[in-house]
Amino acid sequence: MAEHPQARWALVVLSFGSGATDAFAFLALGGVFTANMTGNLVLVGLVGRPGYLDTLLTAALAVVAFLAAMYVGFRVTRTVPPLRLLSAVGVVQGIVLAVWIAVDGRAGLAVTCTMIVLSALAMGWHTVLGRRMSSRAGLSTTFVTGTLTSVMQDLAEGRREAQPLRLVSIAALVLGSFAGALVLLGLPRVGPVLPVVAALVAWVLLRRAPAADR
C-alpha cells in the first residue's frame, strides 16, 4: 500500500477524477460509463431499453477499451513507474477535453464512440494505478463495490489499518461524480475538465512522494 501521505492523497484525487469521468460519460456520452464496467455489463443486457443498439455499441466499446488498457497497464507497470502511467492518463483525458471543446458539446455517434474509448482507456489505467499503489488496501480508484467489500470484511475481522484511506476514497468518488454533474450543468463547454485537473493534481502529488511510492 502507498505509505507516504502524498501518494495516498494521489489515490484519493484519482478517485475524485473517476467519479467526475463517469458523470460526464453517463450524462453527455449516451448514458454509459467509462469507469464502472459492472454498470456497462448490466446495460448490455437491458434489451428493450430506448436506444438499445447504440447503448450496446458504446457500452461494449467501453468494456473492451477498459480491459485492453488494464492488460497493457499491468504489463507496463511491471517495469515502468506508476508516475509514467499517470502521465498517460492525463494526456488521454486532455485529448477527451480537447475533442469535446472542438465539437462544442455536440458529438455525433462516431465522435462519441471515440471519446468513450479514450475515456475508458484512461479509466483502465486508473484502475491499474489504484491496484499497484494500494495492493494491500483493497482499494480501487474507479469503482467502489470491491472497496466496500474490503471495508466490511476488515470491519468484521477487526482490521482497521486501511479503512480511513478506503472511506475517503469512496467519498471522493461520490464527490467527483457530483462535481462533474455540476460542471456539465454550469459550464457544459468544458464538461470533462475535472478529470484532467484531477490527473494533474495526482501527478504533482505522486511526483513529490518518495521514489518507492511512485
Secondary structure by P-SEA (a helix, b strand, c coil): ccccaaaaaaaaaaaaaaaaaaaaaaacccccccccaaaaaaaaacccccaaaaaaaaaaaaaaaaaaaaaaaaaaaccccaaaaaaaaaaaaaaaaaaaaaacccccaaaaaaaaaaaaaaaaaaaaaaaaacccccccccccaaaaaaaaaaaaaccccaaaaaaaaaaaaaaaaaaaaaaaaccccccaaaaaaaaaaaaaaaaacccccc
